[in-house]
Amino acid sequence: MAHRAGFVNIIGNPNVGKSTLMNAFVGEKLSIITSKAQTTRHRILGIVNGDDFQVLFSDTPGIIKPAYELQESMMDFVKSAFEDADVLVYMVEIGEKALKDEAFFNKITNSKIPVLLLLNKIDTSDQQQLEEQVQLWAEQVPNAEIYPISALEGFNVKEVFNRIVELLPDSPPFYPKDQLTDKPERFFINESIREKILLHYKKEIPYAVEVETEEFLEDEKIIRIRSVIMVERDTQKGIIIGHKGSALKRVGVEARKDLEKFFGKQIHLELYVKVNKNWRSNQNQLRRFGYNQK
C-alpha cells in the first residue's frame, strides 16, 4: 500500500491560534496555550499517524521583530520551518491584514511548496466580514488555498487535515508509528509549569522565566519530579514565590493536575526558584535551555 509522509509547518503572527490548531490535529495538548503573545518559544513536533500516512506537524513561535537574544533564537526556529516543509500552513485571524515581517511574507508568497492559508477565529465574525477577508488574502497570497476555520470550535479542521494528507509526498514514515512527538518528557513538564506562570503572573515576569527539570524518577504508580524556575532578578524571585509561598504553590498544584492527565500517573512535584541573571541574553544559557541550536 502506498504511504505518504511529510513535514507540515504552521507559521503566523503571535496569538493567531497555531498551538490550538496543532493540539486539535494531534489530539493531545503538546503546545501550551495562553492569551499572551510569545507563549510558544520552541519548534514543537506533533506526529499524527494513520495506516497509510504520517503527518509531522510543527508548531512555531509567532513571528515578531526580535528585541533580544532569546527572541532571535525563536525566529531562527521559524526560519527553519521554511527549510524542511512539504506543506506550509500560514495562519491568520479574522481582522488581520498583514504579516509583521515582510521578509517572511515574501517567502510565503514565493513558496514552491503547497501553502494552505487558514483564516482562524471565524466564530468571532459575520458572513460579510468573512467574505471580505477571504478576498483580501486571496489577493495578498495568490499561491495559497484558503480555508476559513475555527481551531477552538473544530470547524473545518478535519477538512484541512484531509487536504494536508492529500498534499503529502509518497514516503515511508520518519518516526515510529506509536511516537507522538520529538520532545522528551522533561520538555512537557517544563512547558506545563511555564504555562501556569504565563496564566498567573503579569507584565515582564512570564517572559523572564525559564523552567528546568532536574529530576524525573518514575515508579510503577508515581512520578517524582523536581523542577527549577529560573528568573533574571531577585525581585522576580519574590514575586514568583508570593506571600508565604502561596503563588508558587498555586503554580505547582495546577501543573501537577495537568501532568497527571498527561502521564496518566500520580505526580509528586517539587518546585524551586533560582536567579539566573540575564539568561535571555546569554548565549551559553540559551544553548543550555535548547535555544541557539545552530
C-alpha positions in Angstrom: 0.0 0.0 0.0 1.3 3.5 -0.9 2.4 5.5 2.2 2.5 9.3 2.5 4.7 11.2 5.0 5.9 14.8 5.3 6.5 17.9 7.4 3.7 20.4 7.8 4.9 23.6 9.4 2.5 26.1 11.0 3.5 29.8 10.9 1.9 33.1 11.6 1.7 36.1 13.9 1.5 35.7 17.7 -1.8 34.6 19.1 -3.5 33.5 15.9 -4.2 30.0 17.2 -1.3 28.0 15.9 -0.9 26.0 19.1 -4.7 25.4 19.4 -4.7 24.1 15.8 -1.8 21.7 16.3 -3.3 20.3 19.5 -6.5 19.8 17.6 -4.7 17.9 14.9 -2.7 15.8 17.3 -5.4 15.1 19.8 -3.1 15.9 22.7 -2.0 19.0 24.5 1.6 19.3 23.2 1.8 23.1 22.9 0.8 25.4 25.7 -1.9 27.9 25.0 -2.5 31.2 26.7 -3.8 34.6 25.6 -0.3 36.1 26.0 2.0 36.7 23.0 5.2 34.6 22.6 3.8 31.7 24.5 5.5 29.2 22.2 9.3 29.6 22.3 10.4 26.4 20.6 9.5 24.5 17.4 7.4 21.6 18.7 6.8 18.5 16.6 3.4 16.7 16.8 3.1 13.4 15.0 -0.2 12.1 13.6 -0.2 8.5 12.2 -2.7 6.6 10.0 -2.3 3.3 8.3 -1.1 4.9 5.1 0.2 8.3 6.3 2.4 10.1 8.9 2.0 13.9 9.3 4.7 15.7 11.2 3.2 19.0 12.4 5.5 21.8 13.6 4.1 24.5 15.9 6.4 27.5 15.8 6.8 30.8 17.7 4.7 33.7 16.5 6.6 36.0 14.0 7.9 39.1 15.8 10.8 41.6 15.3 13.4 40.2 17.9 14.4 42.6 20.7 16.9 40.3 22.5 18.9 37.0 22.1 16.0 34.7 23.1 13.7 36.2 20.5 16.4 35.9 17.9 16.6 32.2 18.6 12.8 31.9 18.5 12.8 33.5 15.0 15.5 31.0 13.9 13.0 28.2 14.7 10.5 29.9 12.3 13.2 30.3 9.6 14.0 26.6 9.9 10.3 25.8 9.3 10.6 27.1 5.7 13.6 24.9 5.0 12.1 21.4 5.5 8.4 21.9 4.9 6.4 19.7 2.5 3.3 21.8 3.2 3.2 25.3 4.7 0.3 26.3 6.9 0.0 30.0 7.2 -2.4 31.1 9.9 -4.1 34.4 10.2 -7.1 35.6 12.2 -10.2 37.5 11.3 -9.3 41.2 11.1 -5.6 40.7 10.4 -4.3 42.4 7.3 -0.5 41.6 7.1 2.3 39.6 8.5 4.6 41.6 10.8 7.7 40.7 8.9 7.9 41.5 5.2 10.8 39.0 4.5 8.7 36.1 5.9 5.7 37.3 3.9 7.7 37.3 0.7 8.9 33.7 1.5 5.3 32.6 1.8 4.1 34.3 -1.4 7.1 32.9 -3.4 6.9 29.4 -1.9 7.4 26.5 -4.3 5.6 24.1 -1.9 1.8 24.0 -1.3 0.5 26.8 1.0 -2.7 26.5 3.0 -3.9 29.9 4.4 -6.1 29.3 7.3 -8.4 32.2 8.3 -8.9 31.4 12.0 -11.4 32.5 14.6 -14.3 32.9 12.1 -16.7 32.2 15.0 -16.0 35.8 16.0 -17.1 37.3 12.7 -20.1 37.6 10.4 -20.6 36.5 6.8 -19.8 39.9 5.2 -16.5 40.3 7.2 -15.5 36.7 6.3 -16.1 37.2 2.6 -14.1 40.5 2.7 -11.2 38.7 4.5 -11.2 35.8 2.1 -10.9 38.2 -0.8 -8.2 40.2 0.8 -6.0 37.2 1.5 -6.7 35.7 -1.9 -5.2 38.9 -3.4 -2.2 39.0 -1.0 -1.3 35.3 -1.2 -2.5 34.1 -4.6 -0.5 30.9 -4.4 -2.4 29.7 -1.3 -5.5 27.6 -0.8 -7.7 29.5 1.7 -9.8 27.7 4.4 -11.9 29.6 6.9 -11.6 27.7 10.2 -12.2 27.8 14.0 -9.4 25.9 15.6 -11.1 26.3 19.0 -14.5 25.1 17.9 -13.1 22.5 15.5 -14.8 24.0 12.4 -13.2 22.8 9.1 -10.2 21.3 11.0 -10.9 17.8 9.7 -11.3 19.1 6.1 -8.0 20.9 6.4 -6.3 17.8 7.8 -7.6 15.6 4.9 -6.3 18.1 2.4 -2.9 18.1 4.1 -2.7 14.3 3.8 -3.6 14.6 0.1 -0.7 17.0 -0.4 2.0 14.9 1.3 4.6 13.2 -0.9 4.9 9.4 -1.1 7.4 8.4 1.6 7.9 5.9 4.4 7.3 7.2 8.0 10.1 9.2 9.5 9.3 8.2 13.1 7.9 5.0 14.7 4.2 4.8 14.3 3.5 5.0 18.1 5.5 8.1 18.6 3.6 11.4 19.4 6.4 14.0 19.4 10.1 14.5 19.1 10.4 16.2 22.6 11.4 14.4 25.8 9.1 14.1 28.8 11.0 16.8 30.7 10.2 19.3 28.0 6.5 18.9 28.6 7.0 19.2 32.4 8.8 22.5 31.8 6.2 23.8 29.4 3.3 22.9 31.8 4.9 24.8 34.6 5.7 27.7 32.3 2.1 27.8 31.1 0.8 28.3 34.7 3.3 31.2 35.1 2.0 32.8 31.9 -1.5 32.5 33.2 -1.0 33.8 36.7 1.7 36.5 36.5 1.7 39.8 34.8 4.0 42.2 32.9 7.6 41.0 32.4 7.6 38.1 34.8 6.5 35.3 32.4 9.0 36.4 29.8 11.9 36.4 32.2 11.2 32.8 33.3 12.6 29.5 32.1 12.0 26.1 33.7 14.4 23.3 34.0 13.5 19.8 35.3 16.4 18.4 37.3 14.9 15.1 38.4 12.4 12.7 36.9 12.0 9.4 38.8 9.3 7.1 37.6 7.9 4.2 39.6 5.0 1.9 38.8 2.5 4.2 40.4 4.1 7.6 40.9 6.5 10.0 39.1 8.6 12.2 41.3 9.7 15.5 39.7 11.9 18.3 40.8 11.9 21.4 38.7 13.6 24.8 39.0 12.0 28.0 37.8 14.8 30.4 36.6 14.2 34.2 36.8 16.6 37.1 36.0 16.3 39.2 39.2 15.8 38.8 42.9 12.7 40.9 42.8 11.2 38.5 40.3 12.0 35.5 42.5 10.0 37.1 45.3 7.0 37.7 43.0 7.1 34.1 41.7 7.1 32.7 45.3 4.5 35.1 46.6 3.4 35.7 50.2 4.4 32.7 52.3 4.9 30.7 49.1 1.2 30.9 48.1 1.8 31.9 44.4 4.4 29.2 43.8 2.1 26.6 45.5 -0.8 27.5 43.1 1.6 27.0 40.1 2.6 23.6 41.5 -0.9 22.4 42.2 -2.2 23.3 38.7 0.8 22.0 36.9 0.6 18.7 38.8 -3.0 18.2 37.8 -2.2 18.7 34.1 0.9 16.4 34.3 -1.2 13.7 36.0 -3.6 13.8 33.0 -0.6 13.8 30.5 1.3 10.9 32.1 -1.7 9.0 33.5 0.0 8.6 36.9 0.2 10.2 40.3 2.7 13.1 40.3 4.8 14.4 43.1 6.1 17.8 42.0 8.7 19.9 43.9 9.3 23.5 42.6 12.2 25.8 43.4 13.0 29.3 42.2 16.6 30.4 41.4 18.0 33.6 40.0 19.9 33.2 36.7 20.9 36.8 35.8 20.1 37.9 32.2 19.8 34.4 30.9 17.7 35.7 27.9 20.8 37.5 26.5 23.4 34.8 27.4 24.4 32.6 24.5 25.6 29.7 26.8 22.4 29.8 28.9 20.2 29.8 25.8 22.0 26.8 24.4 21.6 25.0 27.7 17.8 25.6 27.5 17.6 24.3 23.9 17.7 27.6 22.0 20.5 28.7 19.6 20.8 25.3 18.1 22.7 26.5 15.0 
